[in-house]
Amino acid sequence: MGNKDLELLISLQDIDLMIEEAEEVEKLGFSITGCSELKIAREELAEKINKPLLYRYERLRGKLKRAIVPVKNDICLGCFLRQPTSVCAQGREGLDLFTCENCGRMLYWLD
């Protein structure tokens, strides 16, 4: 997996969170504009992500609010568990997508 796939996944998650927040505000009785544009942008972005990776993301999103989270100082910022040294060394290279052994979220490393 390259950095492009990672960037697409993070962007998709951001759009999903914006759509979710807009729908919650609409439930409170406020009118929100732009929600349909967000959904269209989400569909276009999802088409650019390879299907197995998108399926994995969607499955995680069904269980967790954030399916992909950063790792800072070797700690998953989803469950706050320290990641194994071997995983962190490989994860910093950014060539592959890793999963937190505790919470199952997809991980990416912050510099």
PyMOL commands that set and color helices and strands:
alter all, ss='L'
color gray80, all
select helices_A, chain A and resi 3-27+35-48+51-63+85-93
alter helices_A, ss='H'
color red, helices_A
select strands_A, chain A and resi 68-72+75-76+98-99+106-109
alter strands_A, ss='S'
color yellow, strands_A
deselect
rebuild
show_as cartoon
